[in-house]
Amino acid sequence: KYVFTAYPLDCKAEFSCSNPDYKKIWDITFHTLRLCCHETYEDCPYYEQLQYAGDCQVVSLVAGDMTGDWRLTRQAMLQFYWSIGYEGIPKSRYPSRIPQIIPSWALLWVVMVYEYWWHTGDLCTAAECIGGVKSTMQWFKGFLNKDHLLEDLPYWKVVDWVKEWDSPNGCPPGAVTGVISCQYAYCLKIVSHLLTVLGEQSLAKEYMGVYISIINGINLSCWDENKGLYKDSPDFDMYSELGNAWAILCGCADQKKAMGICDQMNENPILARSTLYGRYYIFRALEKCGRYDKFPDMLDWWHMMLNSDLTTWPEEPYLARSFCHAWSCSPG
């Protein structure tokens, strides 16, 4: 016999639709989410069983919105804060006996701290982590080049399993990265807001100055007027859904640019497609621009998986090593 065990999530949100496929997506999403929650969030219940910051940032929001339970998010925030070493940035996965650092995941931990406070009002826990947030912001500042873009970041620069990002796998091209620069700019902006609430106006103002410099640098170095898109790196004519979504989210793209980008999402073949995980950020960019009408078309992979024998969402839609991966739960 089988014994089912998982963190006791209780789905308090309700969803109904005239199209029964959407209810099936909802149900599989919650089932996948539950299977990836025990005493911590887990990227998957079988393959690694590890708590990753990049996964947690998305999974926290899905769990919070579907259940109202933010306790696992709070423990994740604190665990990653405790993982910070002498360099000043959190590990990409924790608890784990093998240390690993992913710069993008460090930034997404910062996003998680902000979003946890924004959704729960628990300023005390956010304040407990603010020292690590500030040391993370300072670490990235040391890699800004003369054009105010991040260059020569160490460690594994993975962002999403975008097929075209294959050198190394999942990492945007080039030593100068527009994609992670956008993520850093986004963090500077939201942390500035949090610092203002915490009474650190001077540092908040300093962060906004760095933010404006990065925004200007991205527009000067990465914007392609002919294509109406942002390059993933100023050194390569490569374009991705995810890179352009982050340009929208961080405020780099003005309204005209953002609307033009949204028109090309899921349409222009030169845009490297995000995977099941990365689509979360596409959805948020569409929402910010008032183009959420494109959301149903971008559930194509989830509809495809409904027609398979899967009962949970996999890690990615190509050749998933994990067939139960909560970072793919963003439709929830």
Disulfide bonds with the S-S distance in Angstrom:
none
